[in-house]
Amino acid sequence: PVTASMILSTADLTIARDVGNISNAPFAGNTDIDASGNIDLIIGSPGRNPSFGTGGEGCVFVFYDPSSASMVYSDADANIEGENVGEWVGASVTSVGDVNLDGYDDVLFGAPGYRSGVGAAALFFGPLYGSYTLSDADYIFVGDTSDVGISITGLGDINSDGYPDFAVGEPGESTY
C-alpha cells in the first residue's frame, strides 16, 4: 500500500475561515467562470451563519485564479448567501460548463433545506462578482419530496445537443 502524509503549511493554497461559521466545505475546481483562461474555485459552506450562530443559511464562495498561497473567505470574488435558516446553501457545488453558451462557465449548487427541506439546486450564469442571495439565481430547480440538491454533478454534453448537461439528486424520489 502507498502511504503519505502532508503538513497543511506546505500546501500550495490554503483558504482559511474569517467570516461566520464555515463547515462541511465541498469544493469544485477545473472551471473558468470569468473566462480569464485561469482555473477558478467554488467552495460551499452549508453550515455558514453570518452572525456566528447555528442557522445554516449557507453560502457559496467563488475565487477567480486563487494563486495566492494563503487566502481567507472574505477574499472571494463572489459569494451567494442563503436567505433562511436551514437552507444549507452550498451543500454540494459544481461547475456545469457554459450552459447558456455566453463564453463563461456557470455555477450549480445544492440547497437541500430550501422550502423547509424540499430542497433545490440553483444555477447561476457566470461571471459572478460581489454578493448575491439564493433568490438571485438564474434558475432554481425545486423537487417534489425532500433534500433536492444534496448531490449534483456536471455531465458534459451527454445528448450531443451542444449544451452542457447536469444532474440533480433527489434522494426521496423513486422515479428516474
C-alpha positions in Angstrom: 0.0 0.0 0.0 1.0 3.6 -0.6 1.1 5.8 2.4 1.8 9.5 2.6 1.5 12.4 4.9 1.3 16.1 4.3 1.6 19.1 6.5 -1.0 21.7 5.7 1.5 24.5 5.9 3.2 23.0 2.8 0.1 23.2 0.6 0.2 25.3 -2.5 -3.0 27.1 -1.4 -4.9 27.4 1.8 -8.2 29.2 2.4 -9.0 29.9 6.0 -12.2 30.9 7.7 -12.6 34.5 8.6 -16.3 35.1 8.4 -19.2 33.3 10.2 -19.3 29.6 10.8 -17.7 27.6 8.0 -18.4 23.9 7.9 -18.5 20.9 5.6 -16.8 22.7 2.7 -17.4 20.9 -0.6 -15.4 22.4 -3.5 -15.1 22.3 -7.2 -12.3 23.4 -9.5 -11.3 22.9 -13.1 -13.7 25.7 -14.2 -13.2 29.2 -15.7 -16.2 31.2 -14.6 -14.7 34.6 -15.5 -13.3 33.4 -18.9 -9.8 34.6 -18.0 -8.1 31.4 -19.1 -7.2 30.6 -15.4 -8.7 27.9 -13.2 -11.3 29.2 -10.7 -12.5 27.6 -7.4 -16.0 27.2 -6.0 -16.4 26.4 -2.2 -19.6 25.6 -0.5 -20.2 26.2 3.2 -23.7 24.9 4.0 -23.4 25.4 7.8 -22.3 29.1 7.5 -24.2 31.6 9.5 -23.1 35.2 9.1 -23.7 36.0 12.8 -21.7 33.0 14.1 -24.8 31.3 15.2 -26.1 27.9 14.2 -28.6 28.9 11.5 -27.2 27.0 8.5 -28.3 29.5 5.9 -25.2 28.5 4.0 -23.0 30.2 1.4 -21.1 29.6 -1.8 -17.8 31.3 -2.4 -16.2 31.9 -5.8 -12.5 32.6 -6.2 -11.1 33.6 -9.5 -7.5 32.5 -10.1 -6.8 31.7 -6.5 -3.0 31.8 -6.9 -2.1 33.4 -3.6 -0.6 31.0 -1.1 -3.0 31.9 1.7 -6.4 33.4 1.4 -9.5 33.9 3.6 -13.2 33.6 2.6 -13.6 37.3 2.6 -11.2 37.4 -0.4 -13.8 35.7 -2.5 -14.7 37.4 -5.8 -18.3 36.5 -5.3 -20.5 34.9 -2.6 -24.0 33.6 -2.7 -25.8 33.5 0.6 -28.8 31.5 1.8 -31.7 33.6 3.0 -33.4 31.4 5.6 -32.2 29.3 8.5 -31.7 25.7 7.5 -31.4 26.2 3.7 -27.9 24.8 3.7 -26.8 26.6 0.5 -23.6 25.1 -0.8 -24.2 21.5 0.5 -23.0 20.5 -3.0 -21.2 22.6 -5.6 -20.0 22.1 -9.2 -19.3 24.0 -12.4 -21.5 22.7 -15.2 -19.6 24.3 -18.0 -21.2 27.1 -20.2 -24.9 26.2 -20.0 -26.1 29.4 -21.7 -23.2 29.5 -24.3 -22.1 33.0 -23.4 -18.4 32.2 -23.1 -18.4 31.9 -19.2 -18.7 28.7 -17.1 -21.7 28.6 -14.9 -22.2 27.5 -11.2 -24.6 25.0 -9.9 -25.1 24.3 -6.2 -27.5 22.5 -3.9 -29.6 23.9 -1.1 -31.3 20.7 0.4 -33.0 22.7 3.2 -34.8 25.1 0.8 -38.5 25.4 1.4 -38.3 23.6 4.7 -36.4 20.6 3.4 -37.9 20.1 0.0 -34.6 21.3 -1.3 -33.4 22.9 -4.5 -30.5 23.3 -6.9 -29.6 26.8 -8.1 -27.9 27.7 -11.3 -26.0 31.0 -11.7 -24.6 32.1 -15.0 -21.0 33.3 -14.9 -19.3 35.6 -14.4 -20.2 36.4 -10.8 -18.9 39.4 -8.9 -19.9 40.7 -5.5 -22.7 39.4 -3.2 -25.9 37.5 -4.2 -28.6 35.6 -2.5 -30.3 32.4 -3.4 -33.2 34.2 -5.0 -30.9 35.9 -7.5 -30.3 32.6 -9.2 -30.9 32.4 -13.0 -32.7 29.1 -12.4 -33.9 27.3 -9.2 -34.8 23.7 -9.6 -37.2 22.6 -6.8 -38.1 19.0 -6.1 -41.2 17.1 -5.1 -40.1 15.2 -2.0 -37.0 16.1 0.1 -33.3 17.0 0.0 -33.1 18.1 -3.6 -29.6 19.3 -4.3 -27.9 17.1 -1.7 -25.9 15.8 -4.7 -25.3 17.4 -8.1 -22.8 16.9 -11.0 -21.9 18.3 -14.3 -22.2 15.6 -17.1 -20.7 17.3 -20.1 -22.8 17.2 -23.3 -24.3 13.7 -23.0 -27.0 14.1 -25.6 -24.8 15.9 -28.2 -27.1 19.0 -28.5 -24.2 21.4 -28.0 -25.2 22.3 -24.4 -23.6 21.0 -21.2 -25.9 18.7 -19.2 -26.1 18.2 -15.4 -27.8 16.0 -12.8 -29.5 17.0 -9.6 -30.1 14.3 -6.9 -33.4 13.9 -5.1 -32.9 11.0 -2.6 -36.6 10.8 -1.6 -37.8 10.3 -5.2 -38.2 6.8 -6.7 -38.7 7.9 -10.4 -35.7 8.3 -12.6 
